[in-house]
Amino acid sequence: MEIKNLSFSYHARQIYNNLNIKFSSEIPNIIIGPNGVGKTTLLDTLAHLNPSAASSLIDVPDAKETGYQLQRTFFYPTLTVGQTLEIYRKIDHAGSRRETPVMEHIYTEVLKPLETVKMGMLSGGEKRIVLTYGTCLLQRKMYLFDEPLSGIDASNAYLIMDILCSLAEKELVVMTTHQLGQLKNKKARIFCLNQKRCVFNGTYSELLQLEETQEVDEAYSKLINSTRTNLVQ
Ligand SMILES: Nc1ncnc2c1ncn2[C@@H]1O[C@H](COP(=O)(O)OP(=O)(O)OP(=O)(O)O)[C@@H](O)[C@H]1O
């Protein structure tokens, strides 16, 4: 699956100028970059929500074959966690996905104790875990997750990344994040957007090597600053 020569604007504001990205199968594709650079817009585009970009989408599954967890989470506050997950299991047109051992682990550790709690009573991080888990229950060819690690503590973020890595072994997974530390030791392909284009495409260790540091946040900052400077020169 790829995005080819994508130029896209919201009214007068250009978001991408000839953006090219070839996504990987079998490992999660991680979109990173500064606030407002166009990460969510990229997920919207892959979900076919920007019709003007259609000609740049190559081998991107149809919308009905796509599971999209939005950054802002929508749910019924009076349903319990158990009822909410039951809806994910039952509503799917394609039948629900079998829970993998990694998913069963997070269910037992995190979700089972919350089963009878109403969604409206959950913390922000707990809600996000329920809805990420629910999206993984859907049977789709492609899964899009907008900041699934936002507001999640480090140990739960580690479990979520495990779920998304196991999902990516069989289906396409694209996610955005600002939590770069959570990508350490994970097999994943990182794409960094800046200045309307993709300025990095590689692994976590390749990003560290490129910027000659062991600190991923420092590597990211150097990458963003250098790609800013390059364009000014
Ligand atoms: N429907 C819209 N109409 C006009 N401008 C929009 C629309 N949606 C997003 N934008 C603008 O496009 C830019 C990119 O937005 P987007 O949400 O894709 O950024 P992002 O990289 O996901 O940011 P963040 O990291 O803060 O979540 C932003 O400046 C935003 O204000």
Ligand as a Chemical Component Dictionary entry (heavy atoms), coordinates in Angstrom:
data_LIG
# 
_chem_comp.id                   LIG 
_chem_comp.type                 NON-POLYMER 
_chem_comp.pdbx_formal_charge   0 
_chem_comp.three_letter_code    LIG 
# 
loop_
_chem_comp_atom.comp_id 
_chem_comp_atom.atom_id 
_chem_comp_atom.alt_atom_id 
_chem_comp_atom.type_symbol 
_chem_comp_atom.charge 
_chem_comp_atom.model_Cartn_x 
_chem_comp_atom.model_Cartn_y 
_chem_comp_atom.model_Cartn_z 
_chem_comp_atom.pdbx_ordinal 
LIG N1  N1  N 0 -11.285 20.149 8.238  1  
LIG C1  C1  C 0 -10.300 21.016 8.325  2  
LIG N2  N2  N 0 -10.389 22.230 7.761  3  
LIG C2  C2  C 0 -9.374  23.117 7.808  4  
LIG N3  N3  N 0 -8.186  22.888 8.426  5  
LIG C3  C3  C 0 -8.048  21.689 9.009  6  
LIG C4  C4  C 0 -9.075  20.702 9.000  7  
LIG N4  N4  N 0 -8.626  19.611 9.660  8  
LIG C5  C5  C 0 -7.389  19.906 10.064 9  
LIG N5  N5  N 0 -7.026  21.146 9.671  10 
LIG C6  C6  C 0 -5.712  21.784 9.905  11 
LIG O1  O1  O 0 -4.735  21.007 9.235  12 
LIG C7  C7  C 0 -3.544  20.928 10.000 13 
LIG C8  C8  C 0 -3.173  19.464 10.206 14 
LIG O2  O2  O 0 -4.098  18.902 11.115 15 
LIG P1  P1  P 0 -3.905  17.439 11.695 16 
LIG O3  O3  O 0 -5.025  17.217 12.666 17 
LIG O4  O4  O 0 -3.772  16.479 10.578 18 
LIG O5  O5  O 0 -2.504  17.585 12.467 19 
LIG P2  P2  P 0 -1.730  16.544 13.384 20 
LIG O6  O6  O 0 -0.381  16.361 12.801 21 
LIG O7  O7  O 0 -2.556  15.304 13.576 22 
LIG O8  O8  O 0 -1.608  17.356 14.757 23 
LIG P3  P3  P 0 -1.513  16.903 16.306 24 
LIG O9  O9  O 0 -0.187  16.254 16.501 25 
LIG O10 O10 O 0 -1.606  18.203 17.041 26 
LIG O11 O11 O 0 -2.678  15.988 16.589 27 
LIG C9  C9  C 0 -3.818  21.682 11.299 28 
LIG O12 O12 O 0 -3.224  22.956 11.221 29 
LIG C10 C10 C 0 -5.332  21.777 11.370 30 
LIG O13 O13 O 0 -5.736  22.973 11.988 31 
# 
loop_
_chem_comp_bond.comp_id 
_chem_comp_bond.atom_id_1 
_chem_comp_bond.atom_id_2 
_chem_comp_bond.value_order 
_chem_comp_bond.pdbx_ordinal 
LIG N1  C1  SING 1  
LIG C1  N2  SING 2  
LIG C1  C4  DOUB 3  
LIG N2  C2  DOUB 4  
LIG C2  N3  SING 5  
LIG N3  C3  DOUB 6  
LIG C3  C4  SING 7  
LIG C3  N5  SING 8  
LIG C4  N4  SING 9  
LIG N4  C5  DOUB 10 
LIG C5  N5  SING 11 
LIG N5  C6  SING 12 
LIG C6  O1  SING 13 
LIG C6  C10 SING 14 
LIG O1  C7  SING 15 
LIG C7  C8  SING 16 
LIG C7  C9  SING 17 
LIG C8  O2  SING 18 
LIG O2  P1  SING 19 
LIG P1  O3  DOUB 20 
LIG P1  O4  SING 21 
LIG P1  O5  SING 22 
LIG O5  P2  SING 23 
LIG P2  O6  DOUB 24 
LIG P2  O7  SING 25 
LIG P2  O8  SING 26 
LIG O8  P3  SING 27 
LIG P3  O9  DOUB 28 
LIG P3  O10 SING 29 
LIG P3  O11 SING 30 
LIG C9  O12 SING 31 
LIG C9  C10 SING 32 
LIG C10 O13 SING 33 
# 
